[in-house]
């Protein structure tokens, strides 16, 4: 099968022919219909503590069709997505993580971010059947591939305990920041104000539920938020992931503000704790999601209460993926790019 393979820092992904996966006991093989390009994939292909090895096939936001099954209860032809994790060897025989840590387990293998479990930047991908989830009737694979980033946003909102009437500030309107905005509104926030430099992403934030948007290049974010909401934020979501953002959150926070750090910063950072002390700020770091988050997202997609179409700005073939991937290192109008391996065969 064709797949996009990481061959080293500074090199574009390489389109190569590699063995097609086979379903072992408790596994499914999917024909990939759609796979999203994630910011984590970009981090994983540049110098740092998160760098994946040469030969890794990335891609962990996917949906597709079962073409081979090694697990009872699953049929060829069913459309599914999957939580992209494999338990460690110790827990595999149990059928679940014995400590209930899921993606937080330090020994978990994440599909597409571990060289031994190739991801969905490929024509086919193998997944654990116990992590697979059938797509509901109204959810096509295009929308199903957004389940993973939406689940990250939902998990962050749940961790921030957003409730009815809360004033929420979201810093950054990439796919995760936009997902946060969606679920903050669903959870009853009165104000959801999104700060973002890119005009296209600010526009998308408005379509996805933000009550106001801020251009931080032209406005002081803290002052603009108070103008829109009438008071400091109850909850701030940091979804940018660069040094200095936690300090900015602390400075903009009010007394008892909850700061949720969902952006993944790949460098050392610092902030002034005393400022946070005087405001009794709570700072919550979050990562990933759990299976319950995925179930809720799929239900909301099925009911139409969440419509991810504003997130999806481009679809590319495997052949087009390397250029699109590198372009996202400095995005302009893009938000979520989906890879469609089938486009290559259709063009041929």
C-alpha positions in Angstrom: 0.0 0.0 0.0 1.0 3.6 -0.3 1.9 5.6 2.8 3.5 8.9 3.8 6.6 8.0 5.8 8.7 10.3 8.0 12.4 10.2 6.9 14.0 12.8 9.1 13.9 16.4 10.4 13.8 19.0 7.6 12.7 16.4 5.0 9.2 16.3 3.5 7.2 13.1 4.1 8.1 10.4 1.7 5.4 8.6 -0.3 6.4 5.0 -0.3 5.1 1.5 -0.8 5.0 -0.4 2.5 3.3 -3.7 3.6 -0.5 -3.6 4.0 -1.4 -4.3 7.6 -3.0 -7.6 8.6 -5.6 -7.9 11.4 -4.5 -10.0 14.3 -6.7 -11.2 17.1 -8.7 -8.3 18.5 -7.7 -6.0 15.6 -9.4 -4.4 12.6 -7.9 -3.1 9.4 -9.6 0.0 7.9 -9.4 1.4 4.4 -8.7 5.0 5.3 -11.3 7.4 3.9 -10.2 10.6 5.7 -7.4 11.5 8.1 -6.7 14.9 9.7 -3.3 16.5 9.9 -2.7 17.3 13.6 -0.4 19.9 15.2 1.0 17.0 17.2 2.2 15.5 13.9 4.1 18.7 13.1 5.7 18.7 16.6 6.6 15.1 16.2 8.6 15.8 13.1 10.8 18.6 14.4 13.7 18.6 16.9 12.6 18.2 20.5 11.6 15.6 23.1 8.7 14.5 21.0 10.6 13.6 17.8 9.4 10.3 16.3 11.9 7.8 14.8 12.7 7.5 11.1 10.2 5.2 9.4 7.1 6.4 11.4 3.8 6.6 9.5 1.9 9.5 11.2 -1.9 10.1 11.3 -4.1 9.5 14.3 -7.3 11.4 13.4 -9.1 9.1 11.0 -12.2 7.3 9.9 -12.7 4.6 7.4 -14.2 1.2 6.3 -13.5 -2.1 7.8 -11.8 -4.4 5.2 -10.5 -7.1 7.5 -11.5 -8.1 11.1 -9.9 -10.3 13.7 -12.5 -9.5 16.3 -16.0 -10.9 16.9 -18.9 -8.5 16.5 -17.3 -6.4 13.8 -18.2 -6.8 10.1 -16.4 -5.9 6.9 -17.9 -2.8 5.4 -18.8 -1.0 8.7 -17.7 2.6 8.9 -15.7 3.3 12.1 -13.3 5.6 13.8 -11.1 4.6 16.7 -9.4 6.0 19.8 -5.8 5.8 18.5 -4.2 3.9 21.3 -2.8 0.4 22.0 -2.3 -0.7 25.6 1.1 -1.7 26.7 2.1 -5.4 26.7 1.2 -5.8 30.4 -2.4 -4.6 29.9 -3.1 -6.0 26.5 -4.1 -9.4 27.9 -6.6 -7.7 30.2 -8.4 -6.0 27.4 -8.0 -2.5 29.0 -5.5 -0.4 30.9 -5.4 -1.9 34.4 -4.9 1.6 35.9 -7.6 3.3 33.7 -5.0 5.8 32.4 -5.8 5.4 28.7 -3.8 7.9 26.7 -2.1 9.2 29.8 -0.3 5.9 30.5 3.4 6.5 29.9 3.6 3.1 28.2 0.7 3.5 25.8 1.4 3.3 22.1 -0.4 6.0 20.1 -1.3 5.0 16.6 0.7 7.2 14.2 3.0 8.5 16.9 4.8 5.2 17.6 6.9 3.5 14.9 5.5 0.1 15.8 1.8 1.2 15.3 1.7 2.9 11.9 -0.9 5.6 11.4 -3.5 6.7 8.8 -1.3 8.7 6.4 -1.8 5.6 4.4 -4.3 3.6 2.3 -5.0 1.3 5.3 -4.6 1.4 9.0 -4.7 -1.2 11.7 -6.5 -0.5 15.0 -7.5 -2.2 18.3 -11.1 -3.4 18.0 -11.7 -2.5 21.7 -10.9 1.2 20.8 -13.0 1.2 17.6 -16.3 3.0 17.5 -19.0 2.7 14.8 -19.9 5.9 13.1 -23.6 6.8 13.7 -26.0 6.9 10.8 -25.8 10.6 10.2 -22.0 10.8 10.5 -19.9 10.4 7.3 -16.2 9.6 7.4 -15.3 13.2 6.6 -17.0 14.3 9.9 -15.9 11.2 11.7 -12.3 12.0 11.2 -12.8 15.2 13.3 -13.9 13.1 16.3 -10.4 13.1 17.7 -9.7 16.9 17.8 -13.3 17.5 18.9 -12.8 15.1 21.8 -9.7 17.0 22.9 -11.7 20.2 23.1 -14.5 18.5 25.0 -12.1 17.0 27.5 -10.6 20.4 28.1 -14.0 22.1 28.6 -15.0 19.3 31.0 -11.7 19.7 32.9 -12.3 23.5 33.1 -15.8 22.8 34.6 -17.4 25.3 32.3 -21.0 25.9 33.3 -24.1 28.0 32.7 -23.3 31.7 32.6 -19.6 31.4 32.6 -17.4 34.0 30.9 -14.8 32.1 28.8 -11.7 33.3 27.0 -10.1 31.0 24.4 -6.6 31.9 23.3 -5.9 30.5 19.8 -8.4 29.4 17.2 -6.7 26.3 15.7 -8.7 23.1 15.6 -8.5 22.6 19.3 -9.3 26.2 20.3 -12.3 26.1 18.0 -13.4 22.8 19.5 -13.2 24.4 23.0 -15.4 27.2 21.8 -18.0 24.8 20.4 -18.3 22.9 23.7 -18.0 25.9 26.0 -21.2 27.2 24.3 -22.9 23.8 24.6 -22.1 23.7 28.3 -23.9 27.0 28.8 -21.2 29.7 28.8 -22.7 33.1 28.4 -19.6 34.6 26.8 -17.1 32.7 24.6 -14.5 35.2 23.3 -11.8 33.9 21.0 -8.5 35.6 20.5 -6.7 34.7 17.2 -4.3 36.4 14.8 -5.5 34.7 11.6 -8.6 36.3 10.0 -9.8 33.0 8.6 -9.7 31.4 12.0 -11.5 34.3 13.6 -14.2 34.0 11.0 -14.5 30.3 11.7 -14.8 31.0 15.5 -17.8 33.2 14.9 -19.5 30.4 12.8 -18.8 27.8 15.5 -20.3 29.6 18.5 -18.0 32.4 19.7 -19.9 35.4 20.9 -17.0 37.7 20.0 -13.5 37.5 18.5 -10.4 39.5 19.2 -7.4 40.3 17.0 -4.5 40.3 19.4 -2.4 42.2 16.9 -4.8 45.2 17.2 -6.3 45.0 20.7 -5.2 44.3 24.2 -6.8 40.9 24.8 -7.6 41.4 28.5 -9.2 44.8 28.0 -11.1 43.7 24.9 -12.5 40.7 26.8 -13.8 42.9 29.7 -15.4 45.1 27.1 -17.2 42.2 25.6 -18.1 40.3 28.7 -18.3 43.0 31.4 -15.8 41.4 33.7 -12.6 39.2 33.7 -13.0 35.6 32.5 -14.1 32.8 34.7 -12.2 30.4 32.6 -9.3 30.9 30.2 -8.2 28.2 27.7 -4.6 28.4 26.5 -4.6 26.6 23.2 -1.6 28.2 21.6 1.3 26.2 23.2 4.2 28.7 23.1 6.3 30.1 25.9 4.9 33.0 27.7 1.2 32.1 27.3 0.7 30.9 30.9 2.0 34.2 32.2 -0.4 36.1 29.9 -3.3 34.0 31.2 -2.3 34.8 34.8 -2.1 38.5 34.0 -5.5 38.5 32.4 -7.2 36.3 35.0 -9.5 37.6 37.7 -9.9 36.3 41.2 -10.6 32.6 41.2 -10.2 32.3 37.4 -9.6 28.8 36.2 -6.8 28.5 33.6 -6.8 25.4 31.4 -3.6 24.7 29.5 -4.5 22.6 26.5 -1.8 23.9 24.1 1.3 21.7 24.0 4.3 23.8 24.6 7.5 22.0 23.4 9.9 24.4 25.3 10.6 25.4 28.9 8.4 28.2 30.1 8.1 30.3 33.2 5.5 32.5 34.9 5.3 34.6 38.1 3.5 32.4 40.7 3.0 35.3 43.1 0.5 37.0 40.7 -1.5 33.7 40.6 -1.3 33.5 44.4 -2.9 36.9 44.9 -5.8 35.9 42.6 -6.1 32.3 43.8 -6.0 31.1 40.3 -6.4 27.4 39.5 -4.2 26.1 36.7 -5.2 22.8 35.1 -3.0 21.0 32.5 -4.9 18.6 30.2 -3.9 16.1 27.6 -6.0 14.1 25.1 -9.3 12.5 26.1 -11.1 9.4 27.3 -13.5 7.0 25.5 -16.5 8.8 27.1 -15.4 12.0 25.4 -15.5 10.2 22.0 -19.0 8.8 22.7 -20.4 12.2 23.5 -18.8 13.8 20.4 -20.2 11.1 18.1 -23.6 11.5 19.6 -23.5 15.3 19.1 -22.3 14.9 15.5 -25.1 12.4 14.9 -27.7 14.8 16.3 -26.4 17.7 14.3 -25.7 19.8 17.5 -22.0 19.9 16.4 -21.2 20.6 12.8 -17.5 20.5 12.1 -17.6 21.6 8.5 -16.2 25.1 9.4 -13.1 23.4 10.8 -12.3 21.6 7.5 -10.6 23.9 5.0 -8.9 21.6 2.6 -8.8 18.0 1.4 -5.6 16.6 -0.2 -4.5 13.3 -1.7 -1.6 11.2 -0.3 0.5 12.6 -3.2 -0.3 16.1 -2.1 0.2 15.5 1.6 3.9 16.2 1.9 3.5 19.8 0.6 0.4 20.4 2.5 2.0 19.1 5.7 5.0 21.4 5.4 2.7 24.3 4.6 1.0 23.9 8.0 4.2 24.9 9.8 3.2 28.4 8.9 -0.5 28.3 8.3 -2.4 31.1 6.5 -6.0 30.2 5.7 -5.9 26.5 6.7 -7.5 25.1 9.9 -8.0 21.4 9.5 -6.6 19.6 6.4 -8.0 16.2 5.7 -6.0 13.6 3.8 -8.1 11.4 1.4 -5.9 8.5 0.2 -8.7 7.5 -2.3 -8.1 10.7 -4.2 -4.9 9.3 -5.6 -6.7 6.2 -7.1 -9.5 8.4 -8.4 -7.1 10.6 -10.2 -5.3 7.6 -11.7 
